[in-house]
Amino acid sequence: MLISLSFFPHMVIQAFVQRHRILVVHLAFWCAYFSFFFYQISFQNGDESSYSRLLADAFAHVMVIAAASYMNYFYFLPRFLRHKNIWRYLLEFIIPFFLLHIFLIYIKRQIYVDSGDLRRIEVVYSTKFFIKSFISAIFIVIFVGMLKFVEDWFELEGKKKEVENEKLMAELRFLKAQINPHFLFNTLNNLYSLAFTNSPNTTEVIAKLSKMMRYMLYDSNHSKVPLDKEIEYIENYISLEKLRLNHQIPIDFEVKGKTSQVMIVPLILITFLENAFKHGVNGNDPNSWVKVLLHIDGNNCIYTVENSMRNSMNGPMKESSGIGLQNLKRRLELSYPDGYALKVENKDSKHSIQLKIDL
């Protein structure tokens, strides 16, 4: 408890900085500028007994320049960005800025007139000091104005990123919505076949289908789900297929490696299995078979599906057959960019796919 409480102030500060990072940047800049300016005039003056006057000078200097900077930051720059008229902007800004600078010089002169420091009085009343102060103030105002452009650019980039993320999420939801009816269509066909033949397994199929639909409707709405739930979903699907085929076709499903506490994008593995049954299994062909291997090796998930090919098929099964596989490839690109590898092979009478995902 003591350890967690010790991190509490750090968490509060971090949360404040995240919410008000622009304000923090501006405050940090003015604190640094105040420190630098105070050190500069202290070094130039060389009078260690007049720190009160030096502090007054630094405080007045920073406050007036900050007023000019934020007058430009909040009012003149936004007007310029709307109208895009540089001459109008310069004319509108230079007059109030010049008046503020005269006010700043007046304050500085009053601070040092009362001190009796003739050398410093001579400096603040000189034209060189006026011009030097004016130019340095202009540079500070320009720098703060550039912060405005930088902040607007980051805000624009953030909005663009947000729009892109929303677009990707909408596309993922659309692809998942297509996958679910695709699976449902196949399973209802299986259920129809069982009901048509008055199979005693019909009730069991309905129960398994209900469990799978619950997973699809609720659990799969998360961006990632536990791999164990995805495995359970695959096992239920294989059970349905075994019932439909009256256990006449050898179907092997093997899991290797530690699957607990492993997360994966939901419904990312089922499409290959659906295609294996759809294109490679014929209930009337005793030579049909399906083998599925799911291997977890550290942070890698290696998913292999092999199946026989129907004799009636002319040539190897096309990689792009069905909307399910096309949608899956798009989901992989969105969910695991540069983090997956897909290999498809057709050899003799065997079709195989291997999907490697960097979890």
C-alpha positions as CSV (number, residue, x, y, z in Angstrom):
1,M,0.0,0.0,0.0
2,L,2.9,2.4,0.9
3,I,4.5,1.6,-2.5
4,S,1.3,2.4,-4.4
5,L,0.8,5.6,-2.4
6,S,4.4,6.8,-3.1
7,F,3.6,6.7,-6.9
8,F,0.4,8.7,-6.4
9,P,1.9,12.2,-6.7
10,H,3.9,11.1,-9.7
11,M,0.7,9.8,-11.3
12,V,-1.2,13.0,-10.5
13,I,1.6,15.2,-12.1
14,Q,1.8,12.9,-15.1
15,A,-2.0,13.1,-15.6
16,F,-1.9,16.9,-15.2
17,V,0.9,17.3,-17.8
18,Q,-1.0,15.0,-20.2
19,R,-4.2,17.1,-20.0
20,H,-2.4,20.5,-20.0
21,R,0.8,19.9,-21.9
22,I,0.5,23.1,-23.9
23,L,0.1,25.2,-20.8
24,V,3.1,23.4,-19.2
25,V,5.2,24.1,-22.3
26,H,4.4,27.8,-22.1
27,L,5.0,28.0,-18.4
28,A,8.3,26.2,-18.8
29,F,9.4,28.6,-21.5
30,W,8.6,31.7,-19.5
31,C,10.3,30.4,-16.4
32,A,13.4,29.6,-18.4
33,Y,13.3,33.0,-20.1
34,F,12.8,34.8,-16.8
35,S,15.8,33.0,-15.3
36,F,18.0,33.7,-18.3
37,F,17.0,37.4,-18.4
38,F,17.6,37.9,-14.7
39,Y,21.0,36.3,-14.9
40,Q,21.9,38.5,-17.9
41,I,21.0,41.8,-16.3
42,S,22.6,40.7,-13.0
43,F,25.9,39.9,-14.8
44,Q,25.7,43.2,-16.7
45,N,24.9,45.3,-13.7
46,G,27.4,43.7,-11.3
47,D,25.6,45.2,-8.3
48,E,24.9,42.5,-5.8
49,S,23.1,44.9,-3.5
50,S,20.2,45.7,-5.9
51,Y,18.5,42.4,-6.4
52,S,15.1,43.9,-5.6
53,R,15.5,46.3,-8.6
54,L,16.8,43.5,-10.8
55,L,13.9,41.3,-9.9
56,A,11.5,44.2,-10.6
57,D,13.2,44.8,-14.0
58,A,13.0,41.1,-14.9
59,F,9.4,40.8,-13.8
60,A,8.3,43.9,-15.6
61,H,10.2,42.8,-18.7
62,V,8.7,39.3,-18.9
63,M,5.2,40.4,-18.0
64,V,5.0,43.1,-20.7
65,I,6.6,40.9,-23.4
66,A,4.3,38.0,-22.4
67,A,1.3,40.4,-22.8
68,A,2.5,41.4,-26.3
69,S,3.2,37.8,-27.2
70,Y,-0.3,36.5,-26.2
71,M,-2.0,39.5,-27.7
72,N,-0.4,38.3,-30.9
73,Y,-1.0,34.6,-30.1
74,F,-4.7,34.8,-29.3
75,Y,-5.9,37.7,-31.4
76,F,-3.7,38.9,-34.3
77,L,-2.3,35.6,-35.5
78,P,-5.8,33.9,-35.7
79,R,-7.0,37.0,-37.6
80,F,-4.1,36.7,-40.0
81,L,-4.8,32.9,-40.5
82,R,-8.4,33.8,-41.4
83,H,-7.7,36.7,-43.8
84,K,-4.2,35.7,-45.1
85,N,-3.2,39.4,-45.4
86,I,0.3,39.9,-44.2
87,W,0.2,43.7,-44.6
88,R,-3.0,44.1,-42.6
89,Y,-1.5,41.8,-39.9
90,L,1.7,43.8,-39.6
91,L,-0.2,47.1,-39.5
92,E,-2.7,45.9,-36.9
93,F,0.0,44.4,-34.7
94,I,3.0,46.8,-34.8
95,I,1.1,49.8,-33.3
96,P,-0.1,48.1,-30.1
97,F,3.3,46.3,-29.8
98,F,5.2,49.6,-30.2
99,L,3.1,51.2,-27.5
100,L,3.6,48.3,-25.1
101,H,7.3,48.5,-25.7
102,I,7.3,52.2,-24.9
103,F,5.5,51.4,-21.7
104,L,8.1,48.7,-20.8
105,I,11.0,51.2,-21.4
106,Y,9.2,53.8,-19.2
107,I,8.9,51.2,-16.3
108,K,12.6,50.3,-16.6
109,R,13.6,53.9,-16.5
110,Q,11.5,54.5,-13.4
111,I,13.1,51.5,-11.7
112,Y,16.6,52.7,-12.2
113,V,16.0,56.5,-11.8
114,D,15.0,55.8,-8.2
115,S,18.2,53.8,-7.6
116,G,20.6,56.7,-8.3
117,D,22.8,54.4,-10.5
118,L,24.0,56.9,-13.0
119,R,25.7,54.3,-15.2
120,R,22.5,52.2,-15.5
121,I,20.3,55.3,-15.9
122,E,22.4,56.4,-18.9
123,V,22.0,52.9,-20.4
124,V,18.2,52.7,-20.2
125,Y,17.8,56.2,-21.6
126,S,20.0,55.5,-24.6
127,T,18.6,54.9,-28.1
128,K,20.8,51.8,-28.4
129,F,19.1,50.2,-25.4
130,F,15.6,51.1,-26.9
131,I,16.5,49.4,-30.2
132,K,18.1,46.4,-28.6
133,S,15.2,45.9,-26.3
134,F,12.7,46.3,-29.2
135,I,14.5,43.7,-31.3
136,S,14.8,41.1,-28.5
137,A,11.1,41.6,-27.7
138,I,10.2,41.0,-31.4
139,F,12.1,37.8,-31.4
140,I,10.3,36.5,-28.3
141,V,6.9,37.4,-29.8
142,I,7.8,35.6,-33.0
143,F,9.0,32.5,-31.1
144,V,5.7,32.3,-29.1
145,G,3.8,32.9,-32.4
146,M,5.7,29.9,-33.9
147,L,4.5,27.8,-31.0
148,K,1.0,28.6,-32.1
149,F,1.8,27.1,-35.6
150,V,3.4,24.0,-34.0
151,E,0.5,23.4,-31.7
152,D,-2.0,23.8,-34.6
153,W,0.1,21.4,-36.6
154,F,0.1,18.8,-33.8
155,E,-3.6,19.3,-33.3
156,L,-4.3,18.8,-37.0
157,E,-2.1,15.6,-37.0
158,G,-3.9,14.3,-33.9
159,K,-7.3,14.9,-35.6
160,K,-6.0,13.2,-38.8
161,K,-4.8,10.2,-36.7
162,E,-8.1,10.1,-34.8
163,V,-10.1,10.1,-38.1
164,E,-7.8,7.3,-39.5
165,N,-8.3,5.2,-36.3
166,E,-12.0,5.7,-36.5
167,K,-12.0,4.7,-40.1
168,L,-10.0,1.6,-39.4
169,M,-12.2,0.6,-36.5
170,A,-15.3,1.1,-38.7
171,E,-13.7,-1.1,-41.4
172,L,-12.9,-3.8,-38.8
173,R,-16.4,-3.7,-37.5
174,F,-17.7,-4.0,-41.1
175,L,-15.4,-7.0,-41.8
176,K,-16.4,-8.7,-38.6
177,A,-20.1,-8.2,-39.5
178,Q,-19.5,-9.9,-42.8
179,I,-17.7,-12.8,-41.2
180,N,-20.5,-13.6,-38.8
181,P,-23.2,-14.0,-41.4
182,H,-20.8,-16.1,-43.5
183,F,-20.3,-18.5,-40.6
184,L,-24.0,-18.5,-39.8
185,F,-24.9,-19.3,-43.4
186,N,-22.6,-22.4,-43.4
187,T,-23.8,-23.6,-40.0
188,L,-27.5,-23.2,-40.8
189,N,-26.9,-25.4,-43.9
190,N,-25.4,-28.0,-41.6
191,L,-28.3,-27.8,-39.2
192,Y,-30.8,-28.0,-42.1
193,S,-29.1,-31.3,-43.2
194,L,-29.4,-32.8,-39.7
195,A,-33.0,-31.7,-39.3
196,F,-33.9,-33.0,-42.7
197,T,-32.6,-36.5,-41.8
198,N,-34.2,-36.4,-38.3
199,S,-30.8,-36.8,-36.8
200,P,-30.7,-37.2,-33.0
201,N,-27.8,-34.9,-32.9
202,T,-29.9,-31.9,-33.9
203,T,-30.4,-30.7,-30.3
204,E,-26.7,-30.9,-29.5
205,V,-26.0,-28.9,-32.6
206,I,-28.4,-26.2,-31.6
207,A,-26.8,-26.0,-28.1
208,K,-23.3,-25.7,-29.6
209,L,-24.5,-23.2,-32.1
210,S,-26.1,-21.1,-29.3
211,K,-22.8,-21.1,-27.4
212,M,-20.8,-20.1,-30.4
213,M,-23.3,-17.3,-31.3
214,R,-23.0,-16.0,-27.7
215,Y,-19.2,-15.8,-28.2
216,M,-19.6,-14.0,-31.6
217,L,-22.1,-11.5,-30.3
218,Y,-20.5,-10.6,-27.0
219,D,-16.8,-11.7,-26.5
220,S,-15.7,-10.9,-30.1
221,N,-16.7,-7.3,-29.7
222,H,-13.4,-6.7,-27.9
223,S,-10.3,-5.8,-29.9
224,K,-8.6,-8.9,-28.5
225,V,-9.8,-12.0,-26.6
226,P,-8.1,-14.8,-24.6
227,L,-6.7,-17.4,-27.0
228,D,-8.4,-20.1,-24.9
229,K,-11.8,-18.8,-25.8
230,E,-10.9,-18.7,-29.5
231,I,-9.7,-22.4,-29.2
232,E,-13.0,-23.3,-27.5
233,Y,-14.9,-21.7,-30.4
234,I,-12.8,-23.7,-32.9
235,E,-13.4,-26.9,-31.0
236,N,-17.2,-26.3,-31.0
237,Y,-17.1,-25.6,-34.7
238,I,-15.2,-28.9,-35.3
239,S,-17.7,-30.8,-33.2
240,L,-20.5,-29.4,-35.4
241,E,-18.7,-30.6,-38.5
242,K,-18.1,-34.0,-37.0
243,L,-21.8,-34.4,-36.2
244,R,-22.7,-33.3,-39.7
245,L,-20.3,-35.8,-41.2
246,N,-21.4,-38.6,-38.8
247,H,-17.8,-38.9,-37.6
248,Q,-16.8,-40.6,-40.9
249,I,-14.1,-38.1,-41.8
250,P,-10.9,-37.9,-39.8
251,I,-10.5,-34.5,-38.2
252,D,-7.5,-33.8,-36.0
253,F,-7.1,-30.6,-33.9
254,E,-3.9,-30.2,-31.8
255,V,-2.7,-27.4,-29.6
256,K,0.9,-27.0,-28.6
257,G,2.5,-24.5,-26.2
258,K,1.2,-22.4,-23.4
259,T,-2.1,-20.7,-24.4
260,S,-3.1,-19.2,-21.1
261,Q,-2.8,-15.4,-20.8
262,V,-2.3,-15.1,-24.6
263,M,-4.5,-12.6,-26.4
264,I,-5.5,-12.6,-30.0
265,V,-7.8,-10.8,-32.4
266,P,-11.2,-12.6,-32.3
267,L,-12.5,-14.8,-35.2
268,I,-9.1,-14.5,-37.0
269,L,-8.5,-18.3,-37.2
270,I,-11.9,-19.7,-38.1
271,T,-12.0,-18.7,-41.7
272,F,-9.2,-21.1,-42.8
273,L,-11.0,-24.0,-41.0
274,E,-14.3,-23.0,-42.7
275,N,-12.6,-23.1,-46.1
276,A,-11.0,-26.5,-45.4
277,F,-14.5,-28.0,-44.9
278,K,-16.1,-26.1,-47.6
279,H,-13.6,-26.8,-50.4
280,G,-11.7,-29.9,-49.2
281,V,-14.2,-32.3,-47.5
282,N,-16.7,-34.4,-49.2
283,G,-18.9,-36.5,-47.0
284,N,-19.1,-39.2,-49.6
285,D,-15.4,-39.4,-50.1
286,P,-13.7,-41.7,-47.5
287,N,-10.3,-40.2,-48.4
288,S,-11.3,-36.7,-47.1
289,W,-9.4,-35.4,-44.1
290,V,-8.6,-32.3,-42.1
291,K,-5.7,-31.5,-39.8
292,V,-5.3,-28.4,-37.7
293,L,-2.3,-27.4,-35.6
294,L,-2.1,-24.4,-33.3
295,H,1.4,-23.8,-31.9
296,I,2.3,-21.1,-29.4
297,D,6.0,-20.5,-29.4
298,G,6.8,-17.5,-27.2
299,N,5.2,-14.5,-28.7
300,N,4.5,-16.3,-32.0
301,C,1.3,-18.0,-33.0
302,I,1.7,-20.6,-35.8
303,Y,-1.6,-21.8,-37.1
304,T,-1.6,-24.6,-39.7
305,V,-4.6,-26.0,-41.5
306,E,-4.2,-28.9,-44.0
307,N,-7.0,-30.7,-45.8
308,S,-7.6,-33.0,-48.7
309,M,-8.9,-31.6,-52.0
310,R,-12.1,-32.9,-53.7
311,N,-11.5,-35.0,-56.7
312,S,-14.2,-33.0,-58.6
313,M,-12.2,-29.8,-58.3
314,N,-10.4,-28.8,-61.5
315,G,-6.9,-27.8,-60.3
316,P,-5.9,-26.5,-56.9
317,M,-8.3,-24.6,-54.7
318,K,-8.0,-20.9,-55.4
319,E,-6.5,-18.8,-52.7
320,S,-9.1,-16.1,-53.1
321,S,-12.2,-18.3,-53.0
322,G,-15.0,-16.9,-50.9
323,I,-15.5,-13.5,-49.2
324,G,-14.4,-15.0,-45.9
325,L,-10.7,-15.3,-46.9
326,Q,-10.6,-11.9,-48.5
327,N,-12.1,-10.3,-45.4
328,L,-9.6,-12.2,-43.2
329,K,-6.6,-10.9,-45.1
330,R,-7.9,-7.3,-44.7
331,R,-8.4,-7.8,-41.0
332,L,-4.9,-9.2,-40.7
333,E,-3.5,-6.1,-42.4
334,L,-5.4,-3.8,-40.1
335,S,-4.9,-5.8,-36.8
336,Y,-1.3,-7.1,-37.3
337,P,0.4,-4.7,-39.8
338,D,3.8,-6.1,-40.6
339,G,3.2,-8.7,-37.9
340,Y,1.9,-11.7,-39.8
341,A,3.0,-14.0,-42.6
342,L,0.6,-16.2,-44.6
343,K,1.7,-19.1,-46.7
344,V,-0.6,-21.1,-49.0
345,E,0.4,-24.3,-50.7
346,N,-1.2,-26.9,-53.0
347,K,0.7,-30.2,-53.4
348,D,-0.8,-33.2,-55.1
349,S,-4.1,-33.8,-53.4
350,K,-3.3,-31.7,-50.3
351,H,-4.1,-28.0,-49.6
352,S,-2.4,-26.3,-46.7
353,I,-2.2,-22.8,-45.2
354,Q,0.2,-21.6,-42.5
355,L,-0.4,-18.3,-40.6
356,K,2.2,-16.9,-38.4
357,I,1.2,-14.0,-36.1
358,D,3.5,-11.9,-33.9
359,L,1.4,-11.6,-30.8
